[in-house]
């Protein structure tokens, strides 16, 4: 699996080019599945915001990028229908578009649904995360970002070896300052990136790269 880990979605030409490179073909030839599950674990999210993400009306450009097809994959439903139903849907997709919300809640349902265990068998699939949809791939998110209380605390899937502090210097999130990111990074216990909404991190065959038309900081 290849990763495009964003803070604010596909917000500029550089991130879109990086996405096309990971896919290996034009976006208009690709089948996408949207995953809004993380929204339900965060107190600031609503059914309306989940609908906006799926419908391509979200502030985070994802579903509205000109895909060949777009479908909905709701992880909370998967345990009740069985892998013989949903695994072919994921296998047929070129890209998973994963919304933000609460990363611990998303991690829980990725594990409970079986999706987390299934993803390593799909080396060509591209995962595109927004905020929590990116943070879920990291080892820890830090207490600052925990809303839904998981038995695992602030630990998430750990499919990459670095953590992510999203929405750096976002005007609508004044608490997401560089000073707070530095404090967060000091307690995260591993390497980390603070990224703004014009920045993304790609992971392809173990190689990590930053794609940015904005601001970011690496904390070793």
N, C-alpha and C positions, 0 to 999 in steps of 0.2 A: 504494500500500500504506500502511496505517495501522499504527502501532506502539504497543504497550504494553510498556514495558521495565521489568521488575521485578527485584528482588533475590531475593525469596522466594516468588513466585507471587501468586495472587489471595487475599491474606491478610486482607482486611477489606472492609467495606461500601463504602468510598470507591473502592477499586480496582475492585471488582466493578461499581459504577455507571459508572466511567470506561470499563470494557470494554464494557458494554451500550451506552453512548453511541457508541463507535467502531463497534460492529456495526450499530447502527441498528435492532435488533430483539431480542426476548428470547433469552437463551442457549438456551432449550429449543427454539428454532426453527432453530438453527445447526448446521451440520456441521463437525466439528473433525478435524484430522489432528495426531497427535503425532509429534514428531521427537526421538528420544532420542540421536542420533548423537554429540553432544558428550561424552556419558558415556564413550565408549570411548577417548577421548584423555587422560583424567585418572586418575592413580594411585589416587585415593580412591574411584573409582566401580567398580561391579561389575555383572555381568549381573543380579544381584538388584535393585540400585538402579535399573537401567534398566527392569526389569519393574515395579517399584513405581510409577515415573512413569507408564508407559503404563496400568497397571491402576487408577490413581487412589488409590494407597495411599502416595504420597510425602508427605513433610512440606511440600512446596510444592503448595498446591491449584491444580490445573490441569485434569486429565482428569476430575475428579469434580465438575464444576460444574453438571451437569444438562443437558449438550448433547443435541441430537436424535440425533446419532450421533458416534462416535469411531473413527477409524482410525489405522493406523500407517504412517508414511512414513519408511523407513530410507534415508538419503541414500547410503550406501555401495553400495547395490544399484542405484541409478538408472542409472549409466553402462552397466551390462550389459543393461538392458532397453529403453533408448531412450526419447526424449521422447514418442513417439506413445503410449506406455503411461502414463507418469506425469503428463504435463502436464494431461490431462483430470481426473485426481484432484485436483490442486492447484486447477485452475480451478473445480471444483465445490465446493470447500471455502469456508466462511465465515471460518475462523480456523485458523492454524497455532500449535500449542502446542509450544514449543521448550525442551527441558530444558537444564540447566546441565552443566558438565563442563569441557572445555577449549575456549576460544573460538577459538584458532588452528586446532585440529583441525576444529572445526565450519566455520570459514571456508574451510579447504582443501576440504572435501567439498561445501560449498555451491557453490564455484567449479567443482570437478571434475564434479559432477553436472549442472551447468547451471541449478540452482535460482536462484542469485544473479542470473543474467542474465534469467531468466524473470519474477522477481517484479515488476519495474517495469511489466509489462504488465497487472497485476492491481490496479487502484487501490482496489477495495473490500475486498480481502483484509486481514484483521487479523493481525498477527504479535504473539504474546504470548511474551515471553522470560523465562526464569528465569536469573539470574546470567549464565553464559557465553552463554546463549541471547539475552540482551540485549546483552552486551558485543560480540558478533560484529558488530553493526551499527555499531560505532564505528570511528574511524580507527586507534586504538592501545589496547592493554590494559595496557601497562607490563610490565616484566620480572618484577615481583612475581607476576604471574598466568600466566606461561608455564610449561607443563609439557611439552607436545608441541612439539618443535622444528620450526618451519616455515621454509622458505627465505625467507619474508618477515619473519622475526623476530617482533616482537610486533604487527605490523600486521594489521588485520582488514579488513572490507569497506568501511568508511567511508561508509555510507549516511546517517549523521548526522554532524554536525561536532563532537560532544563525546564525551568518554570517560566510563566509568562505573566507580566503585569500589564493589563490592557488599558486602552483609552487614556494614554498618557497626555496630560495637559488638555483634556477635552473641556471645552468651556462650560458644558452642562454638568460636568462632574468635577468641580473644583478640588475635591479631595484627592483626585488622581494626579497629584503633583509629582515632580521629580523628587522632591524631598521625601514625600511619603513612599515613593518607589524605592528610594535608597534605604529607608528604614525597613520596609518589607523585605527587600533583598537580603539585608543583614541577618534576618531570622529564618530564611527559607531553607538553608542547609544544603545548597547546591547552586550550580550556575543558573542564571536567569536573564531574561530580556524584559525591559520595559519598552513597549511599543505604542505609538499613537495610531490613529485611525487611517493614516496614509502609509502604513507599514505592514509588511507580512513576513513570515518566516517560512521558507520551503525546506522540506526534508525529502530527499530522493536518494534511495539506496544508501542511507546513512549519512549523506552529505547535507550539512545545514548551511543555508544562505539567507541573508537578510535582503529583502527587496523593499525599497523605501523611496517615497517622495516627500517624506516628512521627518519626524524625529524619533530616535530610539536610543537606548543605552543598554550595553551588555554589562552584566555583573558576574565576573568569573568566580 
